[in-house]
Amino acid sequence: MSDRSFHDAAILAEGGDWRSRDLAVLWHPCTQMREHPDTLPLLTVSHGEGAWLVGHDGRRTLDAVSSWWTNIHGHAEPRIAEAIARQARRLEHVILAGATHEGAVELAERLLRIAPRQPGRAPLAKVFYADNGSAGVEVALKMAFHWYRNRGDEPRRTKFVALANGYHGETIGALSVGDIPLYRRIYAPLLMEAMFAPSPDAWNARPGQSAEDCAEEAADALARLLDEHPGEVCALILEPRLQCAGGMRMHHPVYLRRARELCDVHGVFLIADEIATGFGRTGTMFAFEQAGVMPDLMCMSKGLTGGFLPLAAVLATQSIYDGFLDDSRERAFLHSHSYTGNPLACAAALASLDIFESDDVLARNRVTASRMAEAATPLASLPHVAEVRQAGMVVAFELTRDGDRASPFDPAERVGLRAYRAALDHGVMLRPLGDILYWMPPYCIDDAQLALLAEATEAAIVAATGAV
């Protein structure tokens, strides 16, 4: 049965034309709506079970992308669901300006305990809550700028440095420090000016150049950029180890160590965007741990609540926090969200952290990551696969016409979209980034599901590239 036939059957089984009703009222994110329903089929979902999304007719589709990288323990994880239910019976929400509740306090305490640390450096000490990843990035950018403004002796520090090919969200501030043309080009007149340093992405390595040397070379370029703008930059923002929306591009941890050193030399705050890389996704609890250094500001979201509810947290050093203490309200950080520190979301996050401890998730992930590597290895020999790369629980497949770095597919051929449709036919939901397929499954994925994932990915690559 084709994917379209399946969806029609599912809709009929439900007793209503859900797809037509959807298209009559909904505007989907990150979508050219003209492509629905034919070019881009809608997956109708009744419920989730672990790594599965279940349709109304009972057909199961493997969620290979963790529903936009959020779901880490599995769909409908009962321990998180029960924690939310218990909290809902006590307190659903309370304003966090002038009030507090135990969930917000306990979560902040636990996040600070597990945050990256660096010998000889004061730890991250304060937590500011936001509603989602983009909002968290906005908080960090504003904090960095405002801290220097409060100092009064650094009036020129108004610029941000980010990495080429990076992505930090789609609100105006976050988009300003992103470098994905598809997202930012149309809004360029609205954006603040940022400076972009070369990406340490190992895909950019010259023949014979190691990933570490590539990262060192990019760090040298960052050093030159900061030298050229003395006293102008308030912060450097980056995704550690893995540029996700930029194509699951990966870099050596040495870049993070060099970036930390350069920020210290130039008096620049280092902002870690761990929104997608945090909570075990790259092999450690947070990607920055792999470099043995820590940021000044750290943004986390997505996996924070196990994928159940929107929540973001920005962790800051005591020094940054102290820079806002004053008798003047103008020197306070007057930034707010209505649902800041929502008790239900905090309860979900606390339950997720409990699962990390009780199930020894990081140790289990190391085993799963090795099995993912084994499952992915045969796909490297396919003629249109230029590279298979991995960082912890993320595996990416770079597709090119000739299976090399010099022959990308013409975007008009829509190779990624073809692969998406073919994978759906095989019971797997992939969501390619251009012509890059990737695996970022829930951590509960088992061996049988991995085998299905590998089989479906191979079939999708063959189907998508066979006619081009």
C-alpha positions in Angstrom: 0.0 0.0 0.0 1.4 3.5 -0.9 1.8 6.1 1.7 -1.2 8.1 0.3 -3.4 5.0 0.3 -2.4 4.3 3.9 -3.3 7.8 5.0 -6.7 7.7 3.2 -7.4 4.4 4.9 -6.4 5.8 8.3 -8.7 8.8 7.9 -11.6 6.6 6.9 -10.9 4.3 9.8 -11.1 7.3 12.2 -14.5 8.2 10.8 -13.6 11.6 9.4 -11.5 13.2 6.8 -8.8 14.4 9.2 -6.3 15.4 6.5 -8.8 17.6 4.7 -9.9 19.1 8.0 -6.2 19.8 8.8 -5.5 21.5 5.6 -8.6 23.7 5.9 -7.4 25.2 9.2 -3.8 24.5 10.0 -0.6 26.3 8.8 2.2 23.8 9.4 5.7 24.9 10.5 8.8 24.9 8.2 6.5 23.8 5.3 5.6 25.1 1.9 1.9 24.4 2.3 1.4 24.0 -1.5 3.2 20.7 -1.2 0.4 19.3 0.9 -1.2 16.8 0.5 0.3 15.3 -2.6 4.0 16.1 -2.8 4.5 16.0 1.0 2.1 13.5 2.6 0.7 14.2 6.0 1.4 11.5 8.6 -1.8 11.2 10.7 -0.9 10.2 14.2 -3.2 8.7 16.9 -0.7 8.1 19.7 2.9 7.3 20.4 4.5 4.2 22.0 8.2 4.4 22.8 10.0 4.9 19.5 6.8 4.4 17.5 4.2 6.8 16.1 0.9 4.9 15.7 -1.7 5.8 13.1 -5.4 5.6 13.4 -5.4 2.3 11.6 -2.7 0.9 13.8 0.1 1.3 11.4 3.4 2.0 13.2 6.0 4.4 12.0 9.4 4.6 13.6 10.1 8.2 14.8 13.8 8.3 13.6 14.1 12.1 14.3 12.7 12.2 17.9 9.9 14.5 16.7 12.3 17.4 16.0 15.0 16.1 18.4 12.8 16.6 21.5 11.7 13.1 22.5 14.6 11.3 24.3 13.0 8.6 26.4 10.2 7.6 24.1 6.7 8.7 23.4 4.1 8.5 26.2 6.9 7.6 28.7 4.7 6.6 31.7 6.9 8.1 34.4 7.0 11.5 32.9 3.2 11.4 32.1 2.5 10.5 35.7 4.7 13.3 37.0 2.8 15.8 34.9 -0.5 14.4 36.1 0.5 14.6 39.8 1.6 18.2 39.3 -1.6 19.2 37.4 -3.6 18.1 40.4 -1.6 20.5 42.6 -0.6 23.5 40.6 -0.8 24.1 36.9 0.9 27.5 36.8 1.9 30.4 38.8 3.6 33.7 37.9 7.3 33.4 38.5 7.8 37.2 39.0 7.5 37.7 42.7 6.5 34.1 43.4 8.1 30.7 43.3 7.3 27.0 43.5 9.3 23.9 44.4 9.6 22.5 40.9 11.3 25.5 39.5 13.7 25.6 42.4 14.5 21.9 42.4 15.0 21.8 38.7 17.4 24.8 38.8 19.4 23.1 41.5 19.7 19.9 39.6 20.6 21.6 36.3 23.4 23.5 37.9 24.7 20.3 39.5 25.0 18.5 36.1 26.1 21.5 34.0 29.7 21.4 32.5 32.5 22.5 34.8 36.0 23.6 34.2 38.8 23.3 36.8 39.8 26.7 38.2 36.7 28.4 36.9 33.6 29.5 38.8 30.7 27.2 37.9 27.4 28.2 36.3 25.3 29.5 39.2 21.9 30.9 38.2 19.0 29.6 36.0 16.6 31.8 34.0 13.6 30.0 32.4 12.1 30.6 29.0 9.5 28.9 26.9 11.4 27.3 24.0 14.9 27.2 22.4 14.7 30.3 20.4 13.4 32.2 23.4 16.3 30.9 25.4 18.8 32.1 22.8 17.1 35.6 23.0 17.6 35.6 26.7 21.3 34.7 26.5 22.0 37.4 23.8 20.2 40.1 25.7 22.0 39.1 28.9 25.4 39.3 27.3 24.7 42.7 25.7 23.0 44.2 28.8 25.8 43.1 31.2 28.4 45.1 29.3 26.0 48.1 29.1 25.5 47.9 32.8 29.3 48.0 33.3 29.3 51.4 31.6 33.0 51.2 30.6 32.3 49.0 27.5 29.8 51.0 25.4 31.1 49.6 22.1 30.4 46.0 22.9 27.3 45.5 20.8 28.4 42.9 18.3 27.9 39.1 18.3 30.1 36.5 16.6 28.5 33.2 15.5 29.6 30.4 13.2 29.0 30.0 9.5 26.4 27.3 8.9 25.0 27.7 12.4 21.4 27.8 13.5 20.0 29.1 16.8 16.2 29.6 16.2 13.9 31.7 14.2 12.9 34.7 16.4 14.6 37.9 15.3 17.6 37.8 17.7 18.2 34.1 17.3 17.8 34.3 13.5 20.4 37.2 13.4 23.1 34.9 14.7 22.1 32.0 12.4 23.7 31.4 9.0 21.2 29.2 7.1 20.3 31.2 4.1 16.9 29.5 3.6 15.7 30.8 6.9 17.4 34.2 7.2 17.6 35.6 3.7 14.1 36.9 3.4 14.2 38.5 6.9 17.7 40.1 6.4 16.3 43.7 6.6 14.9 43.0 10.1 18.0 41.4 11.6 20.8 42.9 13.7 24.3 42.7 12.3 26.4 39.7 13.4 29.8 38.6 12.3 30.3 35.0 11.2 33.5 33.0 11.8 34.4 30.0 9.6 32.8 26.8 10.8 35.1 24.1 12.3 32.9 21.5 10.5 35.1 18.5 9.5 33.3 18.2 6.2 35.3 21.3 5.2 38.6 19.6 5.8 41.0 19.5 2.9 42.2 16.1 1.6 44.5 14.6 4.2 43.5 17.2 6.8 42.3 15.7 10.1 39.1 16.9 11.9 41.3 18.3 14.7 43.5 20.3 12.3 40.4 21.6 10.5 39.0 22.8 13.9 42.4 24.4 14.8 42.4 26.2 11.5 38.9 27.5 12.1 39.9 28.6 15.6 42.8 30.6 14.1 40.3 32.4 11.9 38.2 33.2 14.9 41.3 34.6 16.6 41.9 36.9 13.7 38.3 38.0 13.6 38.4 38.9 17.3 41.7 40.7 16.9 40.2 42.8 14.1 37.3 44.0 16.4 38.9 44.7 19.8 36.4 45.8 22.5 33.4 45.5 20.1 32.2 41.9 20.7 30.0 41.0 23.7 29.5 37.3 22.9 30.4 34.3 20.7 27.5 31.8 20.3 27.9 28.3 18.9 26.5 24.8 18.8 29.0 22.5 20.4 30.2 19.5 18.4 27.2 19.4 16.1 25.6 22.0 13.8 22.2 20.3 13.6 20.0 22.3 11.2 23.2 23.0 9.1 23.2 19.4 8.0 24.3 17.5 11.1 27.8 18.8 10.5 30.3 17.8 13.3 33.5 19.2 14.6 36.4 18.2 16.9 36.1 19.3 20.6 39.5 21.2 20.3 37.5 24.0 18.7 35.6 24.5 21.9 38.8 24.7 24.0 40.3 27.2 21.6 37.1 29.3 21.6 37.0 29.3 25.4 40.7 30.6 25.5 40.0 33.2 22.8 36.9 34.5 24.6 38.9 34.9 27.8 41.7 36.8 26.1 39.2 39.2 24.4 36.8 39.6 27.3 34.0 38.0 25.3 31.2 35.8 26.8 30.9 32.3 25.4 27.3 31.2 24.8 26.7 27.4 24.4 23.6 26.5 22.4 23.0 23.0 23.8 19.4 23.1 22.8 19.7 20.1 20.5 23.1 18.7 21.6 22.3 18.5 25.3 20.9 15.7 27.5 22.9 12.8 26.1 22.5 13.4 22.4 26.2 13.6 21.5 27.4 11.0 24.0 27.8 13.0 27.1 25.2 14.8 29.1 26.2 18.0 27.4 28.5 18.4 24.4 30.7 20.9 26.1 31.9 18.3 28.5 33.9 16.6 25.7 36.2 19.7 25.6 36.8 19.9 29.3 35.7 23.6 29.3 32.5 25.5 30.2 30.6 28.4 28.7 29.5 31.6 30.5 25.9 31.2 29.3 24.3 27.9 28.4 21.0 27.4 26.6 19.0 24.2 26.9 15.6 23.1 25.7 14.2 20.2 23.5 15.2 17.2 25.5 14.9 19.1 28.8 11.4 17.8 29.4 11.9 14.5 27.6 9.9 15.9 24.7 6.7 16.3 26.7 6.3 20.1 27.2 8.0 23.3 26.0 10.6 24.6 28.4 14.0 26.3 28.1 16.6 27.2 30.6 19.5 29.6 30.4 22.3 29.0 32.9 24.6 31.9 33.8 27.6 32.5 35.9 27.4 34.3 39.2 29.4 37.2 37.7 26.8 37.7 35.0 24.0 37.6 37.5 25.8 40.1 39.8 26.1 42.5 36.9 22.4 43.2 37.1 22.1 43.8 40.8 21.4 47.5 41.4 18.9 49.9 42.8 17.9 50.9 39.3 15.2 48.8 37.5 16.8 49.7 34.2 19.8 47.7 35.2 17.7 44.7 36.0 17.0 42.0 33.4 13.4 42.9 32.6 12.7 40.0 30.3 9.8 37.7 30.8 7.5 35.0 29.4 4.0 34.3 30.7 4.8 30.7 31.3 8.3 31.1 32.7 9.1 28.2 35.0 5.7 26.5 34.3 5.2 23.8 37.1 4.0 21.2 34.7 7.0 21.6 32.4 9.3 21.6 35.5 7.7 18.4 36.7 8.4 16.7 33.3 12.0 17.9 33.3 12.5 16.5 36.8 11.0 13.2 35.9 13.3 13.1 32.8 16.4 13.7 35.0 15.2 10.9 37.3 15.1 8.5 34.4 18.7 9.5 33.4 19.7 8.4 36.9 17.6 5.3 37.4 18.1 3.8 34.0 21.8 4.9 33.6 20.8 6.4 30.3 24.2 7.6 29.3 25.8 4.2 29.7 23.0 2.6 27.7 23.3 5.2 25.0 27.0 4.3 24.5 25.9 0.7 23.8 23.1 1.9 21.5 25.5 4.3 19.7 27.9 1.5 18.9 25.0 -0.5 17.5 23.9 2.5 15.4 27.4 2.6 14.0 27.3 -1.0 13.1 23.9 -0.6 11.4 25.1 2.4 9.4 28.4 1.0 8.2 27.0 -1.0 5.2 25.3 2.2 3.9 28.6 3.9 3.5 29.3 1.7 0.5 26.2 2.9 -1.4 27.3 4.8 -4.6 25.6 8.1 -3.7 26.7 8.2 0.0 29.7 10.7 0.3 30.0 10.3 4.1 28.6 8.6 7.1 29.4 10.6 10.3 28.4 10.1 13.9 28.3 12.0 17.2 26.9 9.8 20.0 23.2 9.2 19.2 23.3 11.1 15.9 24.3 9.5 12.6 24.2 11.5 9.3 24.4 10.4 5.7 25.6 12.9 3.1 24.2 12.2 -0.3 25.9 13.5 -3.5 25.6 12.6 -7.2 28.9 10.9 -7.4 29.4 9.9 -3.8 32.1 12.6 -3.3 32.3 16.0 -1.8 32.5 17.8 -5.1 29.2 16.7 -6.7 26.1 17.8 -4.7 22.8 17.1 -6.2 20.8 19.9 -7.8 18.3 21.1 -5.2 15.6 21.0 -7.8 15.9 17.2 -7.9 14.4 17.0 -4.4 16.5 14.0 -3.5 15.8 14.4 0.2 12.1 14.6 -0.3 12.2 11.5 -2.4 14.0 9.7 0.4 11.5 11.0 2.9 8.6 9.5 1.0 10.3 6.2 0.4 11.2 5.9 4.1 7.5 6.4 5.0 6.6 3.5 2.7 9.0 1.4 4.8 7.5 2.5 8.1 10.2 5.1 9.1 9.9 8.8 9.5 13.0 10.6 8.4 13.1 14.3 7.9 16.1 15.1 5.7 18.0 18.3 5.8 18.3 19.0 2.1 20.1 15.9 0.8 21.4 14.8 4.2 19.5 12.0 5.9 20.1 11.5 9.6 19.2 9.3 12.5 18.4 10.9 15.8 16.0 8.4 17.4 14.6 8.2 21.0 17.1 6.6 23.3 14.7 3.6 23.9 15.2 2.4 20.3 16.0 -1.4 20.3 17.9 -3.7 18.0 14.9 -4.7 15.9 14.0 -1.1 15.4 17.6 -0.2 14.5 17.5 -3.0 11.9 14.3 -1.6 10.4 15.8 1.9 10.5 18.9 0.8 8.5 16.8 -1.2 6.0 14.4 1.7 5.4 17.3 4.2 5.1 19.0 2.0 2.5 15.8 1.6 0.6 15.1 5.3 0.8 18.6 6.2 -0.5 18.3 3.8 -3.4 14.9 5.0 -4.3 15.8 8.7 -4.1 19.0 8.5 -6.0 18.2 5.7 -8.5 16.6 8.0 -11.1 19.1 11.0 -10.9 
